[in-house]
Amino acid sequence: MKVDDRFIKTFSQGKLNVMEIWVDKETGVNYLYHAAGYGAGLTVLLDQNGKPVITPAHTLPY
């Protein structure tokens, strides 16, 4: 089975109430993941202007 290395976790907080930030290494787009109990959600992380937060590729660890 191939391991997908496209996304990296850049932030993690909590054990039961989990909040994480994942970055797409190809596009640099940041995603917010939140899980609590049996529910979970994933969404694009937006800045104050409503645009996606993008991390420059040269700053990502490979």
C-alpha positions as a Python dict, from the first residue, in 0.01 Angstrom:
ca = {
    (1, 'M'): (0, 0, 0),
    (2, 'K'): (139, 341, -100),
    (3, 'V'): (176, 603, 172),
    (4, 'D'): (30, 938, 67),
    (5, 'D'): (277, 1213, 158),
    (6, 'R'): (82, 1501, 8),
    (7, 'F'): (-38, 1643, 343),
    (8, 'I'): (162, 1724, 655),
    (9, 'K'): (31, 1804, 1001),
    (10, 'T'): (172, 2138, 1121),
    (11, 'F'): (-31, 2184, 1441),
    (12, 'S'): (-210, 1953, 1684),
    (13, 'Q'): (-393, 2029, 2007),
    (14, 'G'): (-606, 1817, 2241),
    (15, 'K'): (-679, 1451, 2303),
    (16, 'L'): (-1059, 1421, 2323),
    (17, 'N'): (-1137, 1751, 2154),
    (18, 'V'): (-881, 1747, 1872),
    (19, 'M'): (-787, 2045, 1656),
    (20, 'E'): (-524, 2009, 1384),
    (21, 'I'): (-390, 2211, 1092),
    (22, 'W'): (-288, 2018, 780),
    (23, 'V'): (-101, 2165, 483),
    (24, 'D'): (-122, 2041, 125),
    (25, 'K'): (243, 2026, 13),
    (26, 'E'): (151, 2072, -356),
    (27, 'T'): (-68, 2382, -320),
    (28, 'G'): (33, 2518, 22),
    (29, 'V'): (-335, 2547, 125),
    (30, 'N'): (-399, 2506, 501),
    (31, 'Y'): (-691, 2297, 630),
    (32, 'L'): (-846, 2298, 978),
    (33, 'Y'): (-954, 1959, 1115),
    (34, 'H'): (-1166, 1935, 1430),
    (35, 'A'): (-1290, 1619, 1600),
    (36, 'A'): (-1501, 1585, 1912),
    (37, 'G'): (-1669, 1263, 2021),
    (38, 'Y'): (-1809, 1083, 1717),
    (39, 'G'): (-1809, 1393, 1494),
    (40, 'A'): (-1535, 1548, 1285),
    (41, 'G'): (-1497, 1813, 1018),
    (42, 'L'): (-1242, 1947, 773),
    (43, 'T'): (-1244, 2292, 614),
    (44, 'V'): (-1011, 2534, 438),
    (45, 'L'): (-846, 2771, 684),
    (46, 'L'): (-932, 3131, 585),
    (47, 'D'): (-760, 3460, 662),
    (48, 'Q'): (-935, 3782, 774),
    (49, 'N'): (-1026, 3862, 410),
    (50, 'G'): (-1191, 3526, 346),
    (51, 'K'): (-907, 3393, 130),
    (52, 'P'): (-736, 3056, 193),
    (53, 'V'): (-426, 3062, 411),
    (54, 'I'): (-134, 2947, 193),
    (55, 'T'): (201, 2838, 331),
    (56, 'P'): (491, 2893, 86),
    (57, 'A'): (635, 2559, -32),
    (58, 'H'): (994, 2653, 61),
    (59, 'T'): (897, 2679, 430),
    (60, 'L'): (748, 2328, 452),
    (61, 'P'): (958, 2041, 591),
    (62, 'Y'): (991, 1752, 344),
}
